[in-house]
């Protein structure tokens, strides 16, 4: 990832993915209209990679924000990278944009995604929450037409995914980090006694040294290790703050110290899915 010359990374299918993405998930109690307002602000600020999902139940609002920003001339469709994660039942009929697949029936569903790409319904296809064995299932699938371009997983200094990252890099798959700021802490998914990443003293110290915030350090950390990073905020000040990560650099020592914070701590281990045959988090990586 060459951050000096480009704010995008080339995927293994030749398409470009902006290295900083805007997350749109919000807990149920947040009015859906906020997703619309925040997405418009994010585009005004410069975000060109928008991460959405059928599950977030706000694609209508997010989609309207994109249409509004295209209509007012702020952005062109070809400059936007829109990721969605459809429910299995939506494939391939309603699939739009760049599609990431959550764990369902891995190989059959991958073929459905390949078909979406062939039909021109999406430019790029990738996966989410896959461990390395599940990635291998796809990579070794007889008749594989397209490799996954990316694997979107939880990734932050407390769960830095160094082994999965190495594996993905070796297969030319981009790792996309979600919950990079320590997650939305939605009580439906995340335990209330979980650690606050952005209160981490080491991140605070490094942030102070660079005259930045812990959030900016957490995002920059991912960019410098070749990870595409998502940041969710529905607050104008923090949306702007999160985009200001291209004009400073962490030192090699800073990176090492942040690496040392890893404790394989997962905010959302998806306990509801633990009995699913493809539950991904029992593997080391
Ligand atoms: P996140 O990006 O780790 O953090 C969001 C939380 O941090 C929000 O509560 C936000 O609150 C706050 N925040 C944002 N910027 C901040 C800053 N600069 N300083 C202090 N606090 C800040 O959250 P996430 O939603 O878990 O992950 C990001 C995106 O990844 C999601 O929105 C979604 O698109 C995607 N995701 C995917 C999966 C998957 O399974 N594939 C799972 C989870 C998430 P405010 O809004 O009040 O600023």
Boltz pocket constraint, residues with backbone or C-beta under 6 A from the ligand:
constraints:
  - pocket:
      binder: B
      contacts: [[A, 22], [A, 23], [A, 24], [A, 25], [A, 26], [A, 51], [A, 52], [A, 128], [A, 129], [A, 152], [A, 153], [A, 177], [A, 178], [A, 179], [A, 180], [A, 181], [A, 182], [A, 183], [A, 184], [A, 185], [A, 198], [A, 213], [A, 215], [A, 216], [A, 230], [A, 231], [A, 232], [A, 233], [A, 234], [A, 235], [A, 238], [A, 239], [A, 241], [A, 242]]
      max_distance: 6.0
